[in-house]
């Protein structure tokens, strides 16, 4: 989606040169209500096609886990397809396939979510199946014994055998010294090896309650029909007392941290991160939006600074990127990564100095009004294009609500981006790009360990 949005961004730039007011279309009709058992329901009408997406988001992910008990949220996501009071393992998925529906699930640091995309007149089926496993999940020991081996293999394939993924996992482990974000979502292998089905049962009983969930429905529906169906299928599920869930706050200035990794990779690479707040933890939202624009200014396509200055200009890197996720439950990281241009003999130390040079430039010189206008247009174009999808609309709503923000930010986001000034960019750079907030990972080929 990100790559597609970026390509589409270029096509939309001409439109986005219009006054911002021309972009700010009337927000779509969106309704919010709660059932007596605490389940929050958000309905966003989109009547362009007779299709609906239904998503259930639980406020639990790997940042809720503790040492020795990692990987529970992701493992439970797998087991949610292994049977309930009404259906045996895999039967819910078979029913949805026969209806031509799309379904899936995903786990992150902050949430676990389940979704179906289907014809509007089949929404009741999605609700019935989702409510059934919320209320009466079965956790057959023989299914768990098979599935935990699948998860271990997933970890081997996606992390242990992928140098870039393994490097980022190790990097995060030191970049977040105080919060649960240092835990990998899939869990540490040692914890997967000792996980039991009883561990998962307790995790399910702790967190999978209607008063810890948000039901998001976007598509060709009305709020009255969704309310009626939600009351019928989810209403009878009793609310439960929840464990405390504190925000994963980070030390504001943990001090500079460094790690060197020798992995099965052909080329050296560098990862740099700065501990920064997210929208849920900041006292100054404008600073967060400034960081979002800084990421785009550095890495927003062919004309971005990292590409024009370090890649094509100095020929210092063969590739570089910048990223920042403002929509976490807790504090976040501003990330930079790069691969040295080995053809010109560049080293990781030179690349690190080059990246620092770009950050120092931001601190000393705010971007011109013209450059900021171009970058802002790209960011807004990507957001506008993404929001054209009903699935993306639902995911944005669900994510905002589950990390402790409001879905209403979705309709205020363009204005927030528009309000950022060059001075805001400079101030955010000065505040957050400091060595006291810095984590650095040098990733080197294994053979260099002995050189």
N, C-alpha and C positions, 0 to 999 in steps of 0.2 A: 504493500500500500504506500509506503513512504517513497519508493522510487517512482511509482506511478504518479503520486501527488506532485513530486518534484518536477517531473516532465510536464505535467499539466500546468504547473505554476508558470512556466514560460509562456504558455498559450494565453494565460489569463492576465498577464501583466498589463496589456494595453487597456483592458477593462478596468484594472485596479488603479490606473492613473486618474480615474474619475474621482471626484470628491468622495470622501469616505461615506458621507450620508447616503450616496447613491447605492452603496453596498449594503447598508444596514436595513435589509428587508425586515418586514414584520416577523417576529419570532413565530414559529409554528405553535399551534395550540398544544399546550402541555399541561397535564393535570397531575396532581399529587394527592394521595390520601393514604391512610393507614387502616389496617384491619384491627379488630379488638385485640388480637394476639400479638400486635406489634409489628407485623409485616408491613413494610413501606412499599407502596405501589406507585410507579410513575408511568404515565401513559402519554405518549407523544404521537399526535395524529399526522399521518402522511398518506394521503389518499391517491397517490399517483398510480398505484398498482394494487391488485387484490392480494397482497402479501403482508405477512406480519413477522416480526422477530420477537421472540420471548426469551428473556434472560433472567436467571436468578443468580444474584451475587451474594456471597457470604463474606462477612468481615472476618476472614482468617486466612493467613498465608504464612510463609516461612518466617517473617519477622515476628510472629507470635510464638515461635518455637524456642526451645531452650537447649543448651549443650547436652548432648547425649540423646536428645529427642528430636533430631532434625529429619526433614523429609516427610513428616506426617501429613501435612496439608496436601502435598502432591500425591502421596500414596492413596490417601482417602479419595481424591478425585478419581483415580483409576478404579477404586472399588465401588464407586457410586453407580457403575454400570453392571454390577455383578448380582443384582437381584434385590427385590423388596418384598413387601407383604403380598402384593398382587402378582408379581412377575418374577420369573427365574432369570438367571444370568443371561444378559444379552437380548432379552425379549423386548425390552423397551426400545432398543435401537432397531430391532427388526420391524416393529410396528411403525416407527417413524420412516424407515426406508420405504416400506410399502406405501406410505402416504406421499412419497416423493419429497420428504422433508430433509433438510440439512441439520445436523446436530454436531456439537463438539463441547469441549470444556477446556479450561486453562487455569493454571495456578501461577501466582506471582508472590512477591514479598508480602503484599498487602491484602490479597483477596483470592478467592476461588470462585469461578463463575461457570455456569452451564447455560447453553443456549440452543434454541431451535429456530429455524427459518422455515416457514410453511405457509400454505394457503390460509387466508384469513378465516375461512369457515372450519378450519381444523385446530384453531387455537385451544379449544377445550381439551383436546387430546394432550397437547404439550403441558397444560396446567395439571391434568390428572396424573400424568407420569411424573412430573417434577414434584408435585405435592406428595405423591406416594413415597418417593425415596427420601424426601425431607422428613416424613413422619415415621417411616418403618423400614429403613435400610437393613438388608440382611448382609452379614459379613461372613460368608461360608469359609471356614478355615482352609479347605482345599483350594478354593478360588484365590485366597490370599497367598497361599504357598506358591501357586503358579505366577500370580501377578507380581510378587516382590522380585522374582527372578527377571521378569520383563523390565521392571524399573531399574534393577541393577545393570542390565544390558543397555538400557537407555542412557544411563549415566556413563557407561564405558564409551558408547558410540558418540554421544553429544558433548561430553566433557573430557574424560580421561584420554581419549584418542584424538582430540582436536586441540592442538597446541594453543590456538587463540582463545578458545573457551576456557581451557585449563588456566591459562595465564590470567584471564579476567577474574576467574573465581578466586585465585590466590591474591590478586590485587584487591578485590573487594574485602577479603578477610582482614586486611590491615588498614584499608581505607575507612572502614567503619569500626573503630575500636570500641565504641560504647553502645551501639545499637544492634538490634537483631538483623539488620541488613547485611551483616557479615556472614550470615548463614546462607548457603546455596539453596535455592528453591527445591532442587531435587534431593537435597540432603547429602551428608557425608557418607561415603561408602561404609564406614564402620558402623554407622547408625542404621543403615539399611540392612546390614547383615544381622543385627540384633533386634530389629523391629518385630513386634508380634501383632497378631490380629487384635489382641486385647488393648494394645496401645491405640490402635485405630478406632476401636469401639469407644474408648474414653474420649478421644479427640472429637469424634462425631457427636457424642452426647454433650460435650462441652459447648460446641460452637454451632452445630447445625440446628438452629432453632429459628422460628419465624421472626422473632424479635432481634435476630442478628443477620437478617437478610433483606435484600431489596429486590423486588420484582419489577423489571423494566419491560415495557411493551411499546414497540414502535411500529407503525404501519397503518393499514387500512382498517382502523377500529375506532370505536367511540369509547369514551370513558365509562359510560353506563354499562356497556356490554362487558368490558373488562372487569369492572367492579363486581358485576353479578357472577362472573365466572370465578374471580378470585375468592369471593365470599364462599362460593360452593365448594371449591377444591382445597383452598388453603385455610379458610376460616376455622375449620374444626381442629386444626393442629394446635396443641396448647403451647403457650409461651413457656420459656424456662429461664431460670436464673443463669446468668452468664459470668464467666471468670472476668476479672479485671483485665482491661486491654489498654495499656498506656502507650502513648506515642513513642516511636523509636527516635528519640532525640540524640543528637551527636554532640560530642565536645566541640565547642565553637572553634577552638584553636588547639588541636591535639599535638601540634609539633610536626616537623617534617619526618616522613617515613619513607623508607626505600626498600625495595626487594629486587634481587637479581635471580632470574630463572633460566635454567638451561633445559630447553625442551626440543622435541623432535620437529624442528622447523628449519626451513632453508635460509630464511632471512631474519636478521634481527629486527626488533620492533620496540616501540616505546609507548607506555600508557601513563598519562598524568591525570590526576584528579584533585579537585579542591572541594573541601567540605563546605557546603552552602545550604541555606534553607530551601524548602519548597513552599508552595502556596499555603499548605496547611500549617506551617510552622513559622512563617515570616511575620514580622511586625510591619514590614514595608512591601506590600504586594508589587509596587512599581519596580522595586529592585529585582524581583523575580522575573517580571516581564522583560526587564532589561537584559537579564541573563539569557532568556530565550532568544532575544534578538542578537545578542553577542554570538551565540552558537551559530545562528544563520549568517551573520556577518563574516565569521571565520570560515564556515563550511556550508555555504548556501548555493552550491553549484559552480559552474565554470568561472564565474567572475568573482567568487569569494576570495578572501584574503589569503587563506592557506594555499589555495590552488594557484593564484596569480603570483604570489610573492615567493613562497617557499618551494613550490613544485616547478612551475614554469620559469619563474624569475631567477632565483638563486640556484635552482636545481639541487636543492638540499635534500628533498624527500621525493620518494616515488609515489607517495600517497599520504594524505593526512586527513583527519576528521575531527569534528567537535560536536558534542552532544550534551544535552541537559534535559532531565525530566523534572518538570515543576510539579507534577501531579502525584506525589507520594503521600503516604500517611504521615511520614516523618521527614527528617532532614534528607538532603539529596547530595549528589555529586555533580560538579561541572567537569566534563571529561574531554581530554584531548588525546589523540593517538596518532602515531606516525611511523612510517618505515623509511629508514635512510636510503638515499640514492646510492646504492653500492657501486653503480657504474661510474660515478664520479668520486668514489672513495670516501663518502661521508660517513661519519660515525654517530653513534647514539648520543654522545656528549655534544656533538655539534648540532644535532637535531633538537636536543633539549634546550640548548642555548637559543636556537632559532625560534622555537615556540615561545620561550620567555620573552624574546624580543618583540613578538607580536602582541603579547599581553602588556608589556611595558608601553608599547605604542598607544594602546587603548587607554592606559592610565594617564599618559601625558597629553594625548591629542584626541578629543572627541571626534567621532566620525562626522563627515560633512552632512549637511541636510540632504543632499542628493543621494549619497550612498545609503543613508538610513532609510530614505524613502523607497529606494529600490529593494533593500532587504526586507523592509516591512511589507511591501507588496508581495514578495515571494512567500513570506510566512502566511499572510492572509489568504493568498491564492491556495496554498496547500490546505489550510483549514476549511475554506469554502468548498473545495473539491471533495475532501474527506467527508464533509457533512452531507454530501449528496446521497450517500449510502445509508439506508435505514439501519443496517447492521452497525455501521460506524457511529451513527447517532446514538443508538442504544448503548454501545460500548462506552462512549464518552459520558453519557448520563450515569451509567453504572459505576464507572471508575470514579467520577467525581463524588458521588454519594458514598461510595464505600471507603474512600480515603478521608472522609470527614468534611468534604466540601459540599457545595450545593450544585445541583444540576443547572441552576440558573446562571452559573458562571459560563456555561456553554454559550448562552445568548449574549453575554457581556464581554466575551473574550476578544472580539475584534476591536471593540472600543478601548479595551485595556492595552492592547498592542499599539493601537493608534496613538495613545497618549504618551508613549515613551519618547523622551527627548535625547539629543546627543549628550547633554550633560548627565542624564540618568545612566547612559551607557558608561561614561567615564567614571562616575561615582561607584557603580557596581563593580567595575574592574578594580578600582583602588581598594574597595572594601574587601573583596573576596579572593583576589588572585595574589595571595601572600604565601610565603614559605611556611608559616605557622599552620596553614590549612592544607598543606601539600602532601600527596602521596605519589611516588614514582615507581614504576616497574620497568626494568630493563629485561627484555626477553631475548635470549641468545640461543643460537643453534647448539645442540648438545656437544658437538665436537670441539667447540671453543672452550669448554670447561678445562681441557687439558693443554691448551695452548699457552 
